[in-house]
Amino acid sequence: MRRSASIALAVAAGAAAIVPAAAPASAAVPDFGLVSPVLASMLPGQTGWVSTMWASIADVCDVKITASANGVTVKYPSNTSAYSSLSKGDTLAAGRMDYAAFNLTLPQNTLLGVVPLTLNYSYTTRNAGATTCTGVQRSGSTPATIATISLTGDTVVQKTSATTVPKATPVWSQLNFHSQGTATNVQVTVSGGPSGLVVSYPGDRAYTSLSQGSTLPAGADDYAAVKFDATNVPTGVYKLTVKITYGGTVDTNNLLLTVS
């Protein structure tokens, strides 16, 4: 399998044109290749779609791309299943770019740094004037990398710092959270505030979990529902405490409650 040379971009006369990267005189210039080998950053344990940008210097068709990396789970769009093609179909005209997407899951124990991937691709260089996908079949392999990052602070980040409820009637409020690493058995409680404030949770439980369940995957957002009954509370602004427990961790954050 032939390793792809890189494809560089040049801008001329106000329009983008695809130009092959410099290569030895004896080396064949690929018709189709990866524009940039550096892909989006991900967190250890995160699952998400990652785009790869591709370009062509000839009319190509029947484009198929797969990705592989040690310990990384790769899934493809449902309409192709075993591979990814381009966002606008499996063809690309000369001088054009398009992207292919992969759904990647990094192991929770992925070390910080760079995760190397291998992108294998195949395509057909369309014969001049051909109205069907006929021509020379080609294939190649090119490396790519994903940087793994670790954000500072708590694993579960509380995004809602303030909420407003009416005095006239009890209401449900959403407290939003973001996870910087996979958190399991997430439980949320709210305490403090003025005398007369009643806080309750779905199903009359002693806590609330998240709308999508008790697990918050790395890089994901979700919310917890909390019911506030402020009918016996004077209007004003009050400071409450939100306690989030997950695994063996307990975090606390402030929540400003405005009763209007």
C-alpha positions in Angstrom: 0.0 0.0 0.0 1.5 3.3 -1.1 2.0 6.1 1.6 0.3 9.3 0.6 2.3 12.4 0.1 0.7 15.5 1.7 -1.4 17.9 -0.3 -0.8 21.6 0.1 -3.2 24.5 -0.6 -2.4 27.6 -2.6 -4.6 30.6 -3.2 -4.4 32.2 -6.6 -6.5 34.9 -8.3 -8.8 34.9 -5.3 -9.8 31.3 -5.6 -8.4 28.2 -3.7 -6.5 25.7 -5.8 -5.1 22.4 -4.7 -1.4 22.0 -5.4 0.6 18.8 -4.8 3.3 19.0 -2.2 6.9 18.9 -3.5 8.1 15.3 -4.2 11.1 13.7 -5.9 10.9 13.6 -9.6 10.5 9.8 -9.6 7.7 9.9 -7.1 4.1 9.9 -8.3 1.9 12.7 -7.0 -1.3 11.4 -5.3 -4.6 12.6 -6.8 -6.3 12.7 -3.3 -5.0 13.2 0.2 -5.4 14.5 3.7 -5.1 18.3 4.1 -4.0 18.4 7.7 -2.9 15.4 9.9 -3.7 17.2 13.2 -7.2 16.5 14.3 -9.4 17.9 17.0 -8.3 17.4 20.7 -10.2 15.0 22.9 -10.4 14.1 26.6 -9.4 10.7 27.9 -12.6 8.6 27.9 -14.4 10.9 25.5 -16.6 9.8 22.6 -17.2 12.2 19.8 -17.2 12.8 16.0 -13.9 14.0 14.5 -13.6 15.5 11.1 -10.7 14.9 8.6 -10.4 17.3 5.7 -9.4 15.9 2.3 -8.5 17.5 -1.1 -8.1 16.3 -4.7 -6.2 17.5 -7.7 -8.2 15.2 -10.0 -11.8 14.1 -10.3 -12.1 11.1 -8.0 -15.0 8.9 -7.0 -15.8 5.8 -4.8 -13.9 7.4 -1.9 -13.7 5.1 1.2 -11.8 5.9 4.3 -11.2 4.0 7.5 -9.4 4.9 10.7 -7.6 2.8 13.3 -5.6 3.4 16.5 -4.5 1.2 19.4 -7.2 1.1 22.0 -9.5 3.5 20.2 -13.0 2.4 19.2 -13.9 3.7 15.7 -17.5 3.9 14.4 -18.7 5.2 11.0 -21.8 7.0 9.7 -24.8 4.8 9.6 -25.2 5.1 5.9 -21.8 3.6 5.2 -21.3 1.4 8.3 -17.9 -0.1 7.7 -16.1 3.1 6.4 -16.6 6.8 6.1 -16.9 8.7 2.8 -17.2 12.4 2.2 -19.9 14.7 3.5 -21.3 15.4 0.1 -21.0 11.9 -1.3 -18.2 9.6 -2.5 -16.9 11.9 -5.2 -14.7 15.0 -5.2 -13.9 17.2 -8.2 -10.4 18.5 -9.0 -9.4 21.4 -6.8 -12.1 20.8 -4.2 -12.1 19.8 -0.5 -14.5 17.9 1.6 -14.5 16.2 5.0 -15.0 12.7 6.3 -16.1 12.1 9.9 -15.3 9.3 12.4 -16.9 8.6 15.7 -14.0 7.9 18.1 -14.0 6.7 21.7 -10.7 7.1 23.6 -10.0 4.8 26.6 -10.5 6.3 30.0 -6.8 5.5 30.8 -5.4 7.3 27.7 -2.2 9.1 28.6 -2.0 12.8 28.0 -0.1 13.6 24.8 -0.8 12.5 21.3 -2.7 9.5 20.0 -1.5 8.4 16.6 -4.1 7.2 14.1 -3.8 5.6 10.7 -6.2 6.6 7.9 -6.5 4.1 5.1 -8.3 5.3 2.0 -9.2 4.1 -1.5 -10.6 5.9 -4.5 -10.9 5.8 -8.3 -9.3 8.5 -10.4 -12.1 9.1 -13.0 -11.2 8.8 -16.7 -11.5 12.0 -18.6 -15.0 12.5 -19.9 -16.3 9.5 -18.0 -19.9 9.9 -16.7 -19.6 6.9 -14.4 -17.0 5.9 -11.8 -14.5 4.3 -14.2 -10.8 4.9 -14.1 -7.7 3.9 -12.2 -8.3 2.5 -8.7 -5.9 3.7 -6.1 -5.3 3.4 -2.3 -3.1 4.8 0.3 -2.4 5.2 4.0 -1.6 8.4 5.9 -0.9 9.1 9.6 -2.9 11.6 11.7 -2.8 12.6 15.4 -5.3 13.5 18.1 -4.0 15.5 21.1 -5.4 14.3 24.4 -5.9 17.0 26.9 -6.8 17.3 30.6 -8.6 20.4 31.8 -7.9 21.8 35.3 -10.5 21.8 38.0 -13.3 19.4 39.0 -14.2 16.4 36.8 -17.8 17.6 36.8 -18.2 21.3 36.2 -21.4 23.1 37.3 -22.4 25.5 34.5 -25.4 27.0 36.2 -24.4 29.6 38.7 -27.7 31.4 39.1 -31.4 30.7 38.6 -34.7 32.7 39.0 -38.0 31.3 40.4 -41.3 33.0 40.9 -42.7 33.5 44.4 -46.2 32.7 43.1 -45.8 29.1 42.3 -43.4 26.2 42.7 -41.3 25.5 39.5 -38.7 23.1 38.2 -35.3 24.4 37.4 -32.5 22.9 35.4 -28.9 22.8 36.7 -26.5 22.3 33.9 -23.2 20.3 34.2 -20.3 19.5 31.9 -17.9 16.6 32.4 -14.1 16.8 31.8 -13.9 13.0 32.4 -16.3 10.2 32.7 -18.3 10.5 36.0 -20.5 7.7 37.2 -23.3 7.5 39.8 -23.8 11.3 39.7 -26.1 12.6 42.4 -27.0 16.3 43.0 -28.6 17.9 46.1 -29.3 21.6 46.9 -29.2 23.0 50.4 -29.2 26.3 52.3 -31.1 29.4 51.5 -33.9 31.2 53.4 -36.3 29.7 55.9 -39.5 28.5 54.1 -37.7 27.5 50.9 -38.7 23.9 49.9 -36.4 22.0 47.6 -37.5 18.6 46.1 -36.4 16.2 43.4 -38.0 13.9 40.8 -39.8 10.9 42.2 -39.6 12.3 45.7 -36.1 11.0 46.0 -33.5 12.5 48.4 -31.4 13.7 45.4 -31.6 14.2 41.7 -29.6 12.6 39.0 -29.1 13.7 35.4 -31.7 13.7 32.6 -29.8 11.1 30.6 -29.0 8.8 33.5 -26.4 8.7 36.3 -23.3 8.6 34.1 -21.9 11.7 32.4 -19.4 10.8 29.7 -16.2 12.8 29.2 -16.8 16.0 27.2 -20.6 15.7 27.6 -23.2 18.1 29.0 -26.4 17.2 30.9 -28.8 18.7 33.4 -30.3 17.9 36.7 -33.9 18.9 37.6 -34.6 20.6 40.9 -38.0 21.9 42.1 -38.0 25.1 44.1 -41.1 26.1 46.1 -40.5 29.8 47.2 -44.2 30.6 48.0 -43.2 31.3 51.7 -40.0 33.2 50.9 -39.6 37.0 50.6 -38.5 38.2 47.2 -34.7 38.6 47.1 -31.4 36.9 46.2 -30.2 34.0 48.2 -27.1 31.8 48.2 -27.6 28.1 48.1 -25.1 25.2 48.0 -25.1 22.5 45.3 -23.5 19.2 46.2 -22.4 16.9 43.4 -21.3 13.4 44.2 -19.9 10.9 41.7 -17.7 7.9 42.2 -15.9 8.6 45.5 -15.8 12.4 44.9 -17.9 15.1 46.5 -17.8 18.7 45.1 -19.7 21.7 46.3 -20.6 24.9 44.4 -22.6 28.0 45.0 -26.0 28.7 43.4 -27.6 32.2 43.5 -31.4 31.9 43.7 -33.5 34.9 42.8 -37.1 34.9 44.1 -39.2 37.4 42.1 
